[in-house]
Amino acid sequence: MRNTPLRKAAFSALALLSLSFLPLKAEAKDLVTSDSEVREELLRRAVVWQQPKWISKDFRFDPSFDVGAGPELKGDDRLLLNKDVYCQVTEEDLKKPNGKTPKFECRLLKLNSSGQFEYVKNKNGKTQKLKVKFRTPEMGNRDSEVETEILATRLLWSLGFGADQMYSVSRLHCYGCTENPFKNRKLDASTMKRARIFENAAVEIKLEGDEITYKSPPRTGGIEDHYRHDPPREGFTLTELVNTRARENDALKDRQRIERDALRLLAVFMQNADLKSENFRLTCAGDKGNRGLCRGDVIAYMQDPGGTFGQGSTGLIGIDKLDLSHWASRGIWKNPRRCIGRIGKTLDLPMMYPQVTNEGRVLLARLLSGFAEGREGRARVEALFNAAKIPAKFGSTRDWAEAFIAKVEQIKYPMGRENPNYVCTKTVD
């Protein structure tokens, strides 16, 4: 139920009240390890793809699957489906996030039985943090991750890859927010009683689980010694992931390579050039153990795929995104005969032109074909782009869908439809 008269009336009435918030308690800590071998073992165990219930064994999508609705929200998280969503910035949320896209964090709010706002808690007892991406007046007609991150995460989730949950919110009411909370990292007392409103924002909830981070042990060398020998504190690179697989089980190693190659090729499909390690995440979806170990499944996924649907890098640091003409004209392959893809400049250097196995290509081709082919498939593709609410100035849904379907065909037939059974070389990077 997205909006009810009772819910609308309650929030409208509450906007007129002097608000008081329940105190924010300290949150549980995520998993941290300072043992590089433990981190490596977690990477070896990590899962990147699981066949979702809406995809059959022959890669057909259930007709009832609704990409526009997105991942099912449960409990209080369903507040994100309302036209008006409420949150509060706290002192703990003022740390400036990475990147240049305007964004901030705040805590999701709900009404309690006394008519006051309180923080929403997830099942682990943590307050439910939202990451909000928004447009500023200064951005004008420039591209935006408000739309691309919804597109990318929704596509990843649809195909069975790990992804955060992203939703487009018509009006986000933020208590304590400045006019530009990305630029001005402070609380605004004037908005503690009358919230500031951000229109058409993208709101994120993290994939359920405990984030795994690496804390390097003390070294005798300087910063260069750390840089040379230590793995990244946050996340991993796609190249590291594909090169770190199960040790003994050959069948598992082969499956991991196929699934991880499919993820790498999907990065090419979306033209995700922003491949620094902190844009990927290891999550423990189960019980925590000692020394940063995870007793449950370890999920490896793209956690910030907003620099997508353009033409990759525009220089040393610039990322082209939400550019229909560039994305449509950017071919998947640098060398289709050897299944070498094309992204171009990126911090993960081997991903500039990654060579994937034929099996990895076939897995992604089957997933994308099941998603996009036929009348129902085209409707799904259009629903994907409609879910992101792309402004008309960035291209029509129809044109985006045409480009999407054409790229699926490039992956399915690297040497063209006249060579439908072509098998790429087995020599891979």
C-alpha positions as a Markdown table, in Angstrom:
| # | Residue | x | y | z |
|---|---|---|---|---|
| 1 | Met | 0.0 | 0.0 | 0.0 |
| 2 | Arg | 1.8 | 3.1 | -1.2 |
| 3 | Asn | -0.3 | 6.0 | 0.1 |
| 4 | Thr | -3.5 | 5.9 | 2.2 |
| 5 | Pro | -5.7 | 8.8 | 3.3 |
| 6 | Leu | -4.9 | 8.0 | 6.9 |
| 7 | Arg | -1.1 | 8.0 | 6.3 |
| 8 | Lys | -1.3 | 11.3 | 4.3 |
| 9 | Ala | -3.4 | 13.0 | 6.9 |
| 10 | Ala | -1.1 | 11.9 | 9.7 |
| 11 | Phe | 2.0 | 13.2 | 8.0 |
| 12 | Ser | 0.3 | 16.5 | 7.0 |
| 13 | Ala | -0.8 | 17.1 | 10.6 |
| 14 | Leu | 2.6 | 16.2 | 12.0 |
| 15 | Ala | 4.2 | 18.8 | 9.8 |
| 16 | Leu | 2.5 | 21.4 | 11.9 |
| 17 | Leu | 3.7 | 20.1 | 15.3 |
| 18 | Ser | 6.8 | 20.8 | 17.2 |
| 19 | Leu | 8.8 | 17.6 | 16.7 |
| 20 | Ser | 10.7 | 15.7 | 19.2 |
| 21 | Phe | 12.8 | 12.7 | 18.3 |
| 22 | Leu | 13.7 | 9.7 | 20.3 |
| 23 | Pro | 17.4 | 9.5 | 21.2 |
| 24 | Leu | 19.8 | 7.8 | 18.8 |
| 25 | Lys | 21.5 | 4.8 | 20.3 |
| 26 | Ala | 24.9 | 3.5 | 19.3 |
| 27 | Glu | 24.8 | 1.1 | 16.4 |
| 28 | Ala | 26.3 | -2.4 | 16.1 |
| 29 | Lys | 29.6 | -2.6 | 14.4 |
| 30 | Asp | 30.2 | -4.2 | 11.1 |
| 31 | Leu | 32.8 | -6.8 | 10.5 |
| 32 | Val | 36.4 | -5.6 | 10.6 |
| 33 | Thr | 39.5 | -7.7 | 10.0 |
| 34 | Ser | 43.2 | -6.7 | 10.1 |
| 35 | Asp | 44.2 | -10.1 | 8.7 |
| 36 | Ser | 44.8 | -10.0 | 5.0 |
| 37 | Glu | 44.6 | -13.8 | 4.8 |
| 38 | Val | 41.1 | -13.7 | 6.4 |
| 39 | Arg | 40.1 | -11.1 | 3.8 |
| 40 | Glu | 41.4 | -13.2 | 1.0 |
| 41 | Glu | 39.5 | -16.2 | 2.2 |
| 42 | Leu | 36.3 | -14.2 | 2.3 |
| 43 | Leu | 36.9 | -13.2 | -1.3 |
| 44 | Arg | 37.4 | -16.8 | -2.2 |
| 45 | Arg | 34.1 | -17.7 | -0.7 |
| 46 | Ala | 32.2 | -14.7 | -2.1 |
| 47 | Val | 29.0 | -15.2 | -4.1 |
| 48 | Val | 28.3 | -12.7 | -6.9 |
| 49 | Trp | 25.2 | -14.4 | -8.5 |
| 50 | Gln | 22.3 | -16.4 | -7.3 |
| 51 | Gln | 19.5 | -17.5 | -9.6 |
| 52 | Pro | 16.4 | -15.6 | -8.4 |
| 53 | Lys | 13.0 | -17.2 | -8.2 |
| 54 | Trp | 11.6 | -15.2 | -11.1 |
| 55 | Ile | 14.1 | -16.7 | -13.6 |
| 56 | Ser | 13.5 | -20.3 | -14.7 |
| 57 | Lys | 16.3 | -22.9 | -15.4 |
| 58 | Asp | 16.0 | -22.0 | -19.1 |
| 59 | Phe | 16.4 | -18.3 | -18.3 |
| 60 | Arg | 12.8 | -17.3 | -18.9 |
| 61 | Phe | 11.4 | -14.5 | -16.7 |
| 62 | Asp | 8.2 | -15.1 | -14.8 |
| 63 | Pro | 5.5 | -12.9 | -16.5 |
| 64 | Ser | 4.5 | -11.6 | -13.1 |
| 65 | Phe | 8.0 | -10.2 | -12.4 |
| 66 | Asp | 7.8 | -6.4 | -12.0 |
| 67 | Val | 11.1 | -4.6 | -12.5 |
| 68 | Gly | 9.3 | -1.3 | -12.0 |
| 69 | Ala | 8.3 | -2.1 | -8.5 |
| 70 | Gly | 11.8 | -3.2 | -7.5 |
| 71 | Pro | 12.8 | -5.4 | -4.6 |
| 72 | Glu | 10.0 | -6.2 | -2.2 |
| 73 | Leu | 10.2 | -3.9 | 0.9 |
| 74 | Lys | 9.1 | -5.3 | 4.2 |
| 75 | Gly | 8.0 | -3.7 | 7.4 |
| 76 | Asp | 8.8 | 0.0 | 7.9 |
| 77 | Asp | 11.0 | 0.0 | 4.8 |
| 78 | Arg | 7.7 | 0.2 | 2.8 |
| 79 | Leu | 7.6 | 3.9 | 3.9 |
| 80 | Leu | 9.9 | 4.5 | 0.8 |
| 81 | Leu | 7.0 | 3.6 | -1.4 |
| 82 | Asn | 5.1 | 6.7 | -0.2 |
| 83 | Lys | 5.0 | 9.9 | -2.2 |
| 84 | Asp | 6.4 | 11.7 | 0.9 |
| 85 | Val | 9.3 | 10.2 | 2.9 |
| 86 | Tyr | 10.7 | 11.6 | 6.1 |
| 87 | Cys | 14.2 | 11.4 | 7.6 |
| 88 | Gln | 16.5 | 13.3 | 9.9 |
| 89 | Val | 20.2 | 14.1 | 9.7 |
| 90 | Thr | 22.2 | 13.5 | 12.9 |
| 91 | Glu | 25.7 | 14.5 | 13.9 |
| 92 | Glu | 26.9 | 11.1 | 12.9 |
| 93 | Asp | 25.8 | 11.6 | 9.3 |
| 94 | Leu | 27.8 | 14.7 | 8.6 |
| 95 | Lys | 31.0 | 13.0 | 7.4 |
| 96 | Lys | 31.4 | 14.0 | 3.7 |
| 97 | Pro | 30.9 | 11.0 | 1.4 |
| 98 | Asn | 33.2 | 10.0 | -1.4 |
| 99 | Gly | 32.7 | 11.2 | -4.9 |
| 100 | Lys | 31.4 | 14.4 | -6.5 |
| 101 | Thr | 27.7 | 13.5 | -6.9 |
| 102 | Pro | 25.5 | 15.5 | -4.4 |
| 103 | Lys | 24.5 | 13.0 | -1.7 |
| 104 | Phe | 23.9 | 12.8 | 2.0 |
| 105 | Glu | 22.9 | 10.3 | 4.7 |
| 106 | Cys | 19.9 | 10.6 | 7.0 |
| 107 | Arg | 17.8 | 8.3 | 9.3 |
| 108 | Leu | 14.4 | 7.1 | 8.1 |
| 109 | Leu | 11.6 | 8.2 | 10.4 |
| 110 | Lys | 8.1 | 6.9 | 11.2 |
| 111 | Leu | 5.3 | 8.0 | 13.4 |
| 112 | Asn | 4.8 | 6.2 | 16.7 |
| 113 | Ser | 1.6 | 5.7 | 18.6 |
| 114 | Ser | 2.1 | 9.1 | 20.3 |
| 115 | Gly | 2.2 | 11.0 | 17.0 |
| 116 | Gln | 5.9 | 11.7 | 17.3 |
| 117 | Phe | 8.6 | 10.7 | 14.9 |
| 118 | Glu | 11.0 | 7.9 | 15.9 |
| 119 | Tyr | 13.9 | 6.3 | 14.1 |
| 120 | Val | 13.1 | 3.2 | 12.0 |
| 121 | Lys | 15.2 | 0.2 | 13.1 |
| 122 | Asn | 16.2 | -2.8 | 11.0 |
| 123 | Lys | 16.2 | -6.4 | 12.2 |
| 124 | Asn | 19.7 | -6.0 | 13.5 |
| 125 | Gly | 18.7 | -3.2 | 15.8 |
| 126 | Lys | 20.4 | -0.5 | 13.7 |
| 127 | Thr | 18.7 | 2.7 | 12.8 |
| 128 | Gln | 17.8 | 2.6 | 9.1 |
| 129 | Lys | 20.2 | 4.8 | 7.2 |
| 130 | Leu | 19.3 | 6.2 | 3.9 |
| 131 | Lys | 21.8 | 7.4 | 1.3 |
| 132 | Val | 20.1 | 10.2 | -0.7 |
| 133 | Lys | 21.3 | 11.4 | -4.1 |
| 134 | Phe | 19.7 | 14.6 | -5.3 |
| 135 | Arg | 20.0 | 17.3 | -8.0 |
| 136 | Thr | 21.1 | 20.8 | -7.2 |
| 137 | Pro | 20.1 | 23.9 | -9.2 |
| 138 | Glu | 23.7 | 24.3 | -10.3 |
| 139 | Met | 23.6 | 21.0 | -12.1 |
| 140 | Gly | 21.2 | 22.3 | -14.7 |
| 141 | Asn | 21.1 | 19.9 | -17.7 |
| 142 | Arg | 24.1 | 17.9 | -16.7 |
| 143 | Asp | 23.9 | 14.1 | -16.1 |
| 144 | Ser | 22.9 | 12.8 | -12.8 |
| 145 | Glu | 23.4 | 9.6 | -10.7 |
| 146 | Val | 19.9 | 10.1 | -9.3 |
| 147 | Glu | 18.7 | 8.2 | -12.4 |
| 148 | Thr | 21.7 | 6.0 | -13.2 |
| 149 | Glu | 22.0 | 4.4 | -9.8 |
| 150 | Ile | 18.3 | 3.3 | -9.9 |
| 151 | Leu | 18.9 | 1.9 | -13.4 |
| 152 | Ala | 22.0 | 0.0 | -12.5 |
| 153 | Thr | 20.9 | -1.4 | -9.2 |
| 154 | Arg | 17.5 | -2.4 | -10.5 |
| 155 | Leu | 19.1 | -4.2 | -13.5 |
| 156 | Leu | 21.7 | -6.0 | -11.2 |
| 157 | Trp | 18.9 | -7.1 | -8.9 |
| 158 | Ser | 16.7 | -8.3 | -11.8 |
| 159 | Leu | 19.4 | -10.5 | -13.2 |
| 160 | Gly | 20.3 | -12.1 | -9.8 |
| 161 | Phe | 23.5 | -10.1 | -8.9 |
| 162 | Gly | 23.8 | -8.4 | -5.5 |
| 163 | Ala | 22.7 | -4.8 | -5.3 |
| 164 | Asp | 21.5 | -2.2 | -2.9 |
| 165 | Gln | 17.8 | -1.2 | -3.0 |
| 166 | Met | 17.2 | 2.1 | -4.8 |
| 167 | Tyr | 13.9 | 4.0 | -5.1 |
| 168 | Ser | 12.8 | 7.2 | -6.6 |
| 169 | Val | 11.1 | 9.5 | -4.0 |
| 170 | Ser | 8.9 | 12.3 | -5.1 |
| 171 | Arg | 9.4 | 14.4 | -2.0 |
| 172 | Leu | 12.0 | 13.7 | 0.7 |
| 173 | His | 11.3 | 15.7 | 3.9 |
| 174 | Cys | 14.7 | 16.1 | 5.7 |
| 175 | Tyr | 14.9 | 17.4 | 9.2 |
| 176 | Gly | 18.2 | 19.1 | 10.0 |
| 177 | Cys | 19.2 | 19.4 | 6.4 |
| 178 | Thr | 20.9 | 22.5 | 4.9 |
| 179 | Glu | 20.0 | 23.6 | 1.4 |
| 180 | Asn | 22.9 | 21.6 | 0.1 |
| 181 | Pro | 23.8 | 19.0 | 2.7 |
| 182 | Phe | 26.5 | 17.6 | 0.4 |
| 183 | Lys | 28.4 | 20.9 | 0.4 |
| 184 | Asn | 27.5 | 22.2 | 3.9 |
| 185 | Arg | 28.3 | 19.5 | 6.4 |
| 186 | Lys | 26.4 | 20.8 | 9.4 |
| 187 | Leu | 22.9 | 20.6 | 11.0 |
| 188 | Asp | 20.5 | 23.4 | 10.1 |
| 189 | Ala | 18.5 | 24.3 | 13.2 |
| 190 | Ser | 15.9 | 26.1 | 11.2 |
| 191 | Thr | 14.8 | 22.8 | 9.5 |
| 192 | Met | 14.5 | 20.8 | 12.7 |
| 193 | Lys | 10.8 | 21.7 | 13.1 |
| 194 | Arg | 10.0 | 22.4 | 9.4 |
| 195 | Ala | 11.7 | 19.9 | 7.1 |
| 196 | Arg | 13.5 | 20.9 | 4.0 |
| 197 | Ile | 12.1 | 19.1 | 0.9 |
| 198 | Phe | 14.1 | 17.5 | -1.8 |
| 199 | Glu | 12.1 | 16.6 | -4.9 |
| 200 | Asn | 12.7 | 13.5 | -7.1 |
| 201 | Ala | 15.6 | 12.1 | -5.1 |
| 202 | Ala | 17.0 | 8.6 | -5.3 |
| 203 | Val | 17.0 | 6.9 | -1.9 |
| 204 | Glu | 19.1 | 3.8 | -1.1 |
| 205 | Ile | 18.9 | 1.1 | 1.5 |
| 206 | Lys | 21.9 | -1.2 | 1.8 |
| 207 | Leu | 21.8 | -4.8 | 0.9 |
| 208 | Glu | 21.0 | -6.7 | 4.1 |
| 209 | Gly | 24.0 | -7.9 | 6.1 |
| 210 | Asp | 27.1 | -6.7 | 7.8 |
| 211 | Glu | 29.8 | -4.9 | 5.7 |
| 212 | Ile | 33.2 | -6.4 | 5.9 |
| 213 | Thr | 36.1 | -4.0 | 5.9 |
| 214 | Tyr | 39.9 | -4.4 | 6.2 |
| 215 | Lys | 42.0 | -2.5 | 8.7 |
| 216 | Ser | 45.7 | -2.8 | 7.8 |
| 217 | Pro | 48.0 | -3.6 | 10.7 |
| 218 | Pro | 50.8 | -1.2 | 11.7 |
| 219 | Arg | 53.8 | -1.3 | 9.4 |
| 220 | Thr | 57.3 | 0.0 | 9.8 |
| 221 | Gly | 57.4 | 1.5 | 6.3 |
| 222 | Gly | 55.9 | 4.7 | 5.2 |
| 223 | Ile | 52.8 | 5.4 | 3.2 |
| 224 | Glu | 54.3 | 4.0 | 0.0 |
| 225 | Asp | 54.9 | 0.7 | 1.8 |
| 226 | His | 51.2 | 0.6 | 2.8 |
| 227 | Tyr | 50.0 | 1.4 | -0.7 |
| 228 | Arg | 52.2 | -1.3 | -2.2 |
| 229 | His | 51.4 | -4.2 | 0.1 |
| 230 | Asp | 48.0 | -3.6 | 1.7 |
| 231 | Pro | 44.7 | -4.5 | 0.2 |
| 232 | Pro | 42.1 | -1.8 | 0.1 |
| 233 | Arg | 40.3 | -1.0 | 3.3 |
| 234 | Glu | 37.0 | -0.8 | 1.5 |
| 235 | Gly | 35.7 | -3.3 | -1.0 |
| 236 | Phe | 37.8 | -4.9 | -3.7 |
| 237 | Thr | 38.4 | -4.6 | -7.5 |
| 238 | Leu | 36.7 | -6.7 | -10.1 |
| 239 | Thr | 40.1 | -7.9 | -11.3 |
| 240 | Glu | 41.0 | -9.0 | -7.8 |
| 241 | Leu | 37.7 | -10.8 | -7.5 |
| 242 | Val | 38.1 | -12.8 | -10.7 |
| 243 | Asn | 41.6 | -13.8 | -9.7 |
| 244 | Thr | 40.7 | -14.9 | -6.1 |
| 245 | Arg | 38.7 | -18.0 | -6.3 |
| 246 | Ala | 38.3 | -21.3 | -4.4 |
| 247 | Arg | 41.5 | -23.2 | -3.9 |
| 248 | Glu | 40.7 | -26.9 | -4.1 |
| 249 | Asn | 37.3 | -27.4 | -5.7 |
| 250 | Asp | 37.8 | -27.2 | -9.5 |
| 251 | Ala | 34.0 | -27.2 | -10.2 |
| 252 | Leu | 33.5 | -24.3 | -7.8 |
| 253 | Lys | 36.4 | -22.4 | -9.3 |
| 254 | Asp | 35.0 | -22.8 | -12.8 |
| 255 | Arg | 31.5 | -21.7 | -11.7 |
| 256 | Gln | 33.0 | -18.7 | -9.8 |
| 257 | Arg | 35.0 | -17.6 | -12.9 |
| 258 | Ile | 31.8 | -17.8 | -15.1 |
| 259 | Glu | 29.7 | -15.8 | -12.7 |
| 260 | Arg | 32.4 | -13.2 | -12.0 |
| 261 | Asp | 33.1 | -12.9 | -15.7 |
| 262 | Ala | 29.4 | -12.3 | -16.3 |
| 263 | Leu | 29.5 | -9.5 | -13.7 |
| 264 | Arg | 32.6 | -8.0 | -15.3 |
| 265 | Leu | 30.8 | -8.0 | -18.7 |
| 266 | Leu | 27.7 | -6.5 | -17.2 |
| 267 | Ala | 30.0 | -3.6 | -16.0 |
| 268 | Val | 31.0 | -3.2 | -19.7 |
| 269 | Phe | 27.3 | -3.3 | -20.8 |
| 270 | Met | 26.5 | -0.5 | -18.4 |
| 271 | Gln | 29.7 | 1.3 | -19.1 |
| 272 | Asn | 30.7 | 1.5 | -15.5 |
| 273 | Ala | 34.1 | 3.2 | -15.5 |
| 274 | Asp | 34.0 | 4.1 | -11.8 |
| 275 | Leu | 35.6 | 0.9 | -10.7 |
| 276 | Lys | 37.6 | 2.0 | -7.6 |
| 277 | Ser | 37.6 | -0.6 | -4.8 |
| 278 | Glu | 35.3 | 1.5 | -2.5 |
| 279 | Asn | 32.5 | 1.2 | -5.1 |
| 280 | Phe | 32.3 | -2.6 | -4.3 |
| 281 | Arg | 31.3 | -4.2 | -1.1 |
| 282 | Leu | 31.7 | -7.5 | 0.8 |
| 283 | Thr | 28.8 | -8.3 | 3.0 |
| 284 | Cys | 28.2 | -11.1 | 5.5 |
| 285 | Ala | 24.7 | -12.4 | 5.1 |
| 286 | Gly | 24.6 | -14.5 | 8.2 |
| 287 | Asp | 26.2 | -14.9 | 11.6 |
| 288 | Lys | 29.4 | -13.1 | 12.5 |
| 289 | Gly | 32.4 | -14.9 | 13.9 |
| 290 | Asn | 35.8 | -13.9 | 15.4 |
| 291 | Arg | 38.6 | -12.0 | 13.7 |
| 292 | Gly | 36.3 | -10.6 | 11.0 |
| 293 | Leu | 35.1 | -14.0 | 9.8 |
| 294 | Cys | 31.6 | -14.6 | 8.5 |
| 295 | Arg | 29.8 | -17.8 | 9.2 |
| 296 | Gly | 27.1 | -17.2 | 6.6 |
| 297 | Asp | 27.2 | -16.4 | 2.9 |
| 298 | Val | 29.7 | -13.7 | 1.8 |
| 299 | Ile | 28.1 | -11.5 | -0.9 |
| 300 | Ala | 30.4 | -9.5 | -3.3 |
| 301 | Tyr | 28.6 | -6.8 | -5.2 |
| 302 | Met | 28.7 | -3.3 | -6.9 |
| 303 | Gln | 27.6 | -0.9 | -4.2 |
| 304 | Asp | 27.8 | 2.4 | -6.1 |
| 305 | Pro | 27.1 | 1.9 | -9.8 |
| 306 | Gly | 26.0 | 5.4 | -10.5 |
| 307 | Gly | 28.7 | 6.3 | -13.1 |
| 308 | Thr | 26.9 | 4.3 | -15.8 |
| 309 | Phe | 24.9 | 4.4 | -19.0 |
| 310 | Gly | 27.2 | 6.8 | -20.8 |
| 311 | Gln | 30.6 | 6.3 | -22.5 |
| 312 | Gly | 32.7 | 5.4 | -19.6 |
| 313 | Ser | 35.6 | 7.8 | -18.7 |
| 314 | Thr | 35.9 | 11.3 | -20.0 |
| 315 | Gly | 39.4 | 11.8 | -18.8 |
| 316 | Leu | 41.5 | 11.1 | -15.8 |
| 317 | Ile | 38.6 | 11.5 | -13.3 |
| 318 | Gly | 35.5 | 12.4 | -15.3 |
| 319 | Ile | 32.8 | 9.8 | -15.8 |
| 320 | Asp | 30.3 | 10.1 | -18.6 |
| 321 | Lys | 26.8 | 8.9 | -17.5 |
| 322 | Leu | 23.2 | 9.1 | -18.5 |
| 323 | Asp | 24.1 | 10.0 | -22.1 |
| 324 | Leu | 21.9 | 8.1 | -24.5 |
| 325 | Ser | 23.8 | 9.0 | -27.7 |
| 326 | His | 27.2 | 8.0 | -26.2 |
| 327 | Trp | 25.9 | 4.8 | -24.6 |
| 328 | Ala | 24.0 | 3.7 | -27.7 |
| 329 | Ser | 27.1 | 4.2 | -29.9 |
| 330 | Arg | 29.6 | 2.6 | -27.5 |
| 331 | Gly | 30.1 | -1.0 | -28.7 |
| 332 | Ile | 30.5 | -3.8 | -26.2 |
| 333 | Trp | 33.6 | -5.3 | -27.8 |
| 334 | Lys | 37.0 | -4.0 | -28.6 |
| 335 | Asn | 37.8 | -7.4 | -30.0 |
| 336 | Pro | 34.6 | -9.6 | -30.4 |
| 337 | Arg | 36.6 | -12.6 | -31.8 |
| 338 | Arg | 38.4 | -12.9 | -28.4 |
| 339 | Cys | 35.6 | -11.6 | -26.2 |
| 340 | Ile | 37.6 | -8.5 | -25.2 |
| 341 | Gly | 35.2 | -5.8 | -23.9 |
| 342 | Arg | 35.6 | -2.1 | -23.9 |
| 343 | Ile | 35.3 | 0.4 | -21.0 |
| 344 | Gly | 38.4 | 2.6 | -21.4 |
| 345 | Lys | 40.1 | 4.6 | -18.7 |
| 346 | Thr | 39.5 | 3.3 | -15.2 |
| 347 | Leu | 41.4 | 2.8 | -11.9 |
| 348 | Asp | 41.0 | -1.0 | -12.3 |
| 349 | Leu | 43.5 | -1.0 | -15.2 |
| 350 | Pro | 42.8 | -4.6 | -16.5 |
| 351 | Met | 39.1 | -3.6 | -16.8 |
| 352 | Met | 39.9 | -1.1 | -19.5 |
| 353 | Tyr | 39.7 | -3.9 | -22.0 |
| 354 | Pro | 38.7 | -7.1 | -20.0 |
| 355 | Gln | 38.8 | -10.4 | -21.8 |
| 356 | Val | 36.0 | -12.7 | -20.5 |
| 357 | Thr | 35.4 | -16.4 | -20.9 |
| 358 | Asn | 32.9 | -17.6 | -23.5 |
| 359 | Glu | 31.0 | -19.2 | -20.7 |
| 360 | Gly | 30.8 | -15.9 | -18.8 |
| 361 | Arg | 29.5 | -14.2 | -21.9 |
| 362 | Val | 26.9 | -16.9 | -22.5 |
| 363 | Leu | 25.6 | -16.7 | -18.9 |
| 364 | Leu | 25.1 | -12.9 | -19.2 |
| 365 | Ala | 23.7 | -13.3 | -22.7 |
| 366 | Arg | 21.0 | -15.7 | -21.5 |
| 367 | Leu | 20.1 | -13.5 | -18.5 |
| 368 | Leu | 19.8 | -10.4 | -20.6 |
| 369 | Ser | 18.0 | -12.2 | -23.4 |
| 370 | Gly | 15.5 | -13.6 | -20.9 |
| 371 | Phe | 15.0 | -10.1 | -19.5 |
| 372 | Ala | 14.7 | -8.2 | -22.8 |
| 373 | Glu | 13.5 | -10.4 | -25.7 |
| 374 | Gly | 10.0 | -10.6 | -27.1 |
| 375 | Arg | 7.0 | -8.3 | -26.4 |
| 376 | Glu | 7.1 | -8.9 | -22.7 |
| 377 | Gly | 10.9 | -8.4 | -22.6 |
| 378 | Arg | 10.6 | -5.0 | -24.3 |
| 379 | Ala | 7.9 | -4.0 | -21.8 |
| 380 | Arg | 10.3 | -4.9 | -19.0 |
| 381 | Val | 13.1 | -2.9 | -20.5 |
| 382 | Glu | 10.9 | 0.1 | -20.8 |
| 383 | Ala | 9.6 | -0.4 | -17.2 |
| 384 | Leu | 13.3 | -0.4 | -16.1 |
| 385 | Phe | 13.9 | 3.1 | -17.6 |
| 386 | Asn | 10.5 | 4.4 | -16.4 |
| 387 | Ala | 11.4 | 3.4 | -12.9 |
| 388 | Ala | 14.3 | 5.7 | -13.0 |
| 389 | Lys | 12.1 | 8.7 | -14.0 |
| 390 | Ile | 14.6 | 9.9 | -16.6 |
| 391 | Pro | 13.9 | 13.5 | -17.6 |
| 392 | Ala | 12.8 | 13.8 | -21.3 |
| 393 | Lys | 15.9 | 15.9 | -22.1 |
| 394 | Phe | 18.0 | 12.8 | -21.6 |
| 395 | Gly | 16.1 | 10.8 | -24.1 |
| 396 | Ser | 12.8 | 8.9 | -24.5 |
| 397 | Thr | 12.1 | 5.6 | -22.9 |
| 398 | Arg | 11.6 | 4.1 | -26.3 |
| 399 | Asp | 15.1 | 5.2 | -27.5 |
| 400 | Trp | 16.8 | 4.0 | -24.3 |
| 401 | Ala | 15.0 | 0.6 | -24.7 |
| 402 | Glu | 16.2 | 0.4 | -28.4 |
| 403 | Ala | 19.8 | 0.9 | -27.3 |
| 404 | Phe | 19.5 | -1.6 | -24.5 |
| 405 | Ile | 18.1 | -4.3 | -26.8 |
| 406 | Ala | 20.8 | -3.6 | -29.4 |
| 407 | Lys | 23.5 | -4.1 | -26.8 |
| 408 | Val | 22.0 | -7.4 | -25.6 |
| 409 | Glu | 22.3 | -8.6 | -29.2 |
| 410 | Gln | 26.0 | -7.6 | -29.3 |
| 411 | Ile | 26.7 | -9.8 | -26.3 |
| 412 | Lys | 24.6 | -12.7 | -27.6 |
| 413 | Tyr | 26.1 | -12.6 | -31.1 |
| 414 | Pro | 29.7 | -11.1 | -30.7 |
| 415 | Met | 30.4 | -12.0 | -34.4 |
| 416 | Gly | 26.9 | -11.0 | -35.6 |
| 417 | Arg | 23.7 | -13.0 | -36.2 |
| 418 | Glu | 25.2 | -14.8 | -39.1 |
| 419 | Asn | 27.5 | -16.6 | -36.6 |
| 420 | Pro | 25.0 | -17.5 | -33.9 |
| 421 | Asn | 27.2 | -20.4 | -32.5 |
| 422 | Tyr | 30.5 | -18.5 | -32.3 |
| 423 | Val | 32.7 | -19.5 | -29.4 |
| 424 | Cys | 35.2 | -17.0 | -28.1 |
| 425 | Thr | 38.8 | -18.1 | -27.6 |
| 426 | Lys | 39.6 | -19.9 | -24.3 |
| 427 | Thr | 42.7 | -17.7 | -23.8 |
| 428 | Val | 41.8 | -15.2 | -21.1 |
| 429 | Asp | 43.5 | -12.5 | -19.0 |
